[in-house]
Amino acid sequence: MSKEDHRLRQRIRYRHVEKIYKDLEELGYHDNDPLKVTDLITLDQWHYFGLEPVDAAMKLLDVRYNFFLSNREGARVLDVGAGIGGPSRYLAHKSKCHVTASELLPDNHRVGQDLTSRCGMTGSVKHVCGDIITTELGDQEFDHVMSIQAIYYVEDKPRLFRQLYDSLKPGGTICFEEFCRLKDVENSDEQAALDFFLLCVNTLPTHGDYRQLLEDAGFQVTVHDISDTYSEYTHGRWATWDQQRDKYVRLYGEDMVDGWLKLIVTAKKLCNEFGLVGGGRFVARKV
Ligand SMILES: C[S@@+](CC[C@H](N)C(=O)[O-])C[C@H]1O[C@@H](n2cnc3c(N)ncnc32)[C@H](O)[C@@H]1O
């Protein structure tokens, strides 16, 4: 592993990429077996609430066949921070659009490519690897941009939103879901929990900060506060954890499971006891 790769892995929490192969084995699949996108949907969505945020993005973006083009080509969508490509594949499968799945970590990218290929979807989902900030996105390439729980990792958000603005066609839309800070940090316990959660970035924008960042980049913005659902989800996940623990240890090992538990407890505290973190869904149009 190169030094740079190692550095990236340390910065990002979502690096348990081999887990998906254990999950598939548990379901009776063997290496290189063809897959259906619908077989994967409970395994490859690396965010809260499974398919719900992707369905919501599809609706908010109004992704669909572009009937105005004579060849009925699908809309072109960029997925920022695609993980192992779960949302990208589902979106392409449901809406017949073409998705570019952009992912920072080489391992996530490699697994994403493998799963897409085994689903027979290489014609509709293209994977690109690299930091979104330095990825060549092109000018007016996309009809839509989607991102789910990934933008908070990007340090230079003003630059990111300017680049996404440039990459969209006139009238194009972006829809993303993100963690948001709900108030100022009030004590050292809150700060420690937030630092652990954020891992590699220093600050978490509020809903208002995100609105401002998008408007500064030129977008017309609508903000949906979904913090209540984040507190419910993080609390429910923590409350039911014990029922799953033994199975998870058998499948993934003690170390991995202990790491998850620490994250699950921290997220529950941040979104419930501390009331410091919530969620937002942002829809913005290039004007
Ligand atoms: C919480 S995961 C979500 C993955 C995917 N959106 C999903 O919902 O299944 C966040 C992903 O964003 C990726 N990521 C973080 N910073 C990035 C960057 N600067 N450029 C591209 N991807 C990035 C991480 O490597 C990780 O795979």
The ligand as an SDF file (V2000), in Angstrom:
LIG
                    3D

 27 29  0  0  0  0  0  0  0  0999 V2000
  -20.6530    7.6620    4.2620 C   0  0  0  0  0  0  0  0  0  0  0  0
  -19.8870    7.1050    2.8240 S   0  0  0  0  0  0  0  0  0  0  0  0
  -21.3130    7.2330    1.7510 C   0  0  0  0  0  0  0  0  0  0  0  0
  -21.1290    6.4850    0.4770 C   0  0  0  0  0  0  0  0  0  0  0  0
  -22.3180    6.5690   -0.4810 C   0  0  0  0  0  0  0  0  0  0  0  0
  -22.6980    7.9340   -0.7420 N   0  0  0  0  0  0  0  0  0  0  0  0
  -23.5020    5.8250    0.0760 C   0  0  0  0  0  0  0  0  0  0  0  0
  -24.4090    6.5060    0.5950 O   0  0  0  0  0  0  0  0  0  0  0  0
  -23.5470    4.5920    0.0030 O   0  0  0  0  0  0  0  0  0  0  0  0
  -18.8940    8.5070    2.3010 C   0  0  0  0  0  0  0  0  0  0  0  0
  -17.9960    8.2200    1.0980 C   0  0  0  0  0  0  0  0  0  0  0  0
  -17.4530    9.4650    0.6130 O   0  0  0  0  0  0  0  0  0  0  0  0
  -16.1260    9.2090    0.1600 C   0  0  0  0  0  0  0  0  0  0  0  0
  -15.3870   10.4790    0.1090 N   0  0  0  0  0  0  0  0  0  0  0  0
  -14.9590   11.2140    1.1590 C   0  0  0  0  0  0  0  0  0  0  0  0
  -14.2730   12.3020    0.7470 N   0  0  0  0  0  0  0  0  0  0  0  0
  -14.2960   12.2700   -0.6110 C   0  0  0  0  0  0  0  0  0  0  0  0
  -13.7310   13.1090   -1.6110 C   0  0  0  0  0  0  0  0  0  0  0  0
  -13.0350   14.1950   -1.2920 N   0  0  0  0  0  0  0  0  0  0  0  0
  -13.9240   12.7750   -2.9160 N   0  0  0  0  0  0  0  0  0  0  0  0
  -14.6430   11.6530   -3.2590 C   0  0  0  0  0  0  0  0  0  0  0  0
  -15.1810   10.8150   -2.3250 N   0  0  0  0  0  0  0  0  0  0  0  0
  -15.0150   11.1090   -1.0220 C   0  0  0  0  0  0  0  0  0  0  0  0
  -15.5970    8.2400    1.2310 C   0  0  0  0  0  0  0  0  0  0  0  0
  -14.4270    7.5640    0.8290 O   0  0  0  0  0  0  0  0  0  0  0  0
  -16.7940    7.3320    1.4540 C   0  0  0  0  0  0  0  0  0  0  0  0
  -16.7680    6.2250    0.5960 O   0  0  0  0  0  0  0  0  0  0  0  0
  1  2  1  0
  2  3  1  0
  2 10  1  0
  3  4  1  0
  4  5  1  0
  5  6  1  0
  5  7  1  0
  7  8  2  0
  7  9  1  0
 10 11  1  0
 11 12  1  0
 11 26  1  0
 12 13  1  0
 13 14  1  0
 13 24  1  0
 14 15  1  0
 14 23  1  0
 15 16  2  0
 16 17  1  0
 17 18  1  0
 17 23  2  0
 18 19  1  0
 18 20  2  0
 20 21  1  0
 21 22  2  0
 22 23  1  0
 24 25  1  0
 24 26  1  0
 26 27  1  0
M  CHG  2   2   1   9  -1
M  END
$$$$
